[in-house]
């Protein structure tokens, strides 16, 4: 009995029964998602610098009819010191952020369906090419309008990659290793974010913010090289092959990768609504709150926006961004560990309570670089504890024929909602300040707790077919 018990325990270990191919799939999925998030945080670090420089250049071109180009440029830079110019920068930065979010949501919905119809592997490769290519083009933008268009196109690929990658991992790994593998994929998003912070830090040493953003975005084209590995070594999961074969032989063909299929059956419809509700809480929390951390530190460390302090502050922001994303890495792994032992629903309860406590505290209590490092680490841990739950849970609540579609739908309907909310947050922040705006947005975590009683528990259950 003792020997049999030991064998049973051994089989439950993450590494039990895994082959080299499992690890290859995991590495590819991790790289695809970490490069994806690297692009997101390159934008977070560079967005205001890019928009500011593009507006100054546009003003200079408008003045060139009345003065020499160099004089026009100098005059435009002097106008940029006007308080009203900062409002313009924030307004157009919000437009570019919303463009990324709308592209992200659109790409997530579209490529989610493509992933169920075309396959996980080919869809992941295609989305990587899209986000890498248009990230590189973002560095060549000559106006804020071009920048917004390139961010929209980048978002198409960013939004589609995760659904395909998560479905690939979920269908490749055995049940006992699935939650941990998906948690690892989500955790590596933090490595992509840290990479972006290192890139931002490097350019803060060697280039001015007015020009460094172009070089930063040019680096974003490198992930396209991953496509070679995907096409050479990764094949479609057997579960997807069987689902496609079944769809060709039955009425299920109409539901393969169909958004309508998410609402045609009672159980799938319930899971879709629960997934969208939980995702909305997380996405609003991330894009409505955490992307403002660079602005928070700038207001704390350089409240008068003195030119002499900017290079030092940008370096400190990079270090704080690394702290936030190291916290994110451990947060995503934390959910996988807890959910494997206590269940998915309890993991979400812990995640939402953490966010509700830590995030407002970060924006009210950060008053120095040191407190920023501590609170940013804790905020990153809390938010990715929640997003780690999405990575584990969403692939487990949809059948194979709708898995990629369902994952994409849950995430990206939430992103449409968030993109619209960004325009409302601007006036609120202007009227009440950043900390109070964050406190108001944090109410969404309470709404997440109200959804959980209706969510099915998926611990120790096979993927629905």
Secondary structure by P-SEA (a helix, b strand, c coil): caaaaaaaaaaacccccccaaaaaaaaaaaaaaaaaaaaaaaaaacaaaaaaaaaaaaaaaaacccccaaaaaaaaaaaaacaaaaaaaaaaaaaaaaaaaaaaaaaaaaaaaaaaaccaaaaaaaaaaaaaaaaaaccccccaaaaaaaaaaaaaaaaaaaaaaaaaaaaaccccaaaaaaaaaaaaaaaaaaaaaaaaaaaaaccccccaaaaaaaaccccccaaaaaaccccccaaaaaaaaaaaaccccccccccccccccaaaaaaaaaaaaaaaaaaaaacccccaaaaaaaaaacccccccaaaaaaaaaaaaaaaaaaaaaaaaaaaaaaaacccaaaaaaaaaaaaaccaaaaaaccccaaaaaaaaaaaaaaaaaaaaaaaaccccccccccaaaaaaaaaaaaaaaaaaaaaaaaaaaaaccaaaaaaaacaaaaaaaaacccccccccccccc
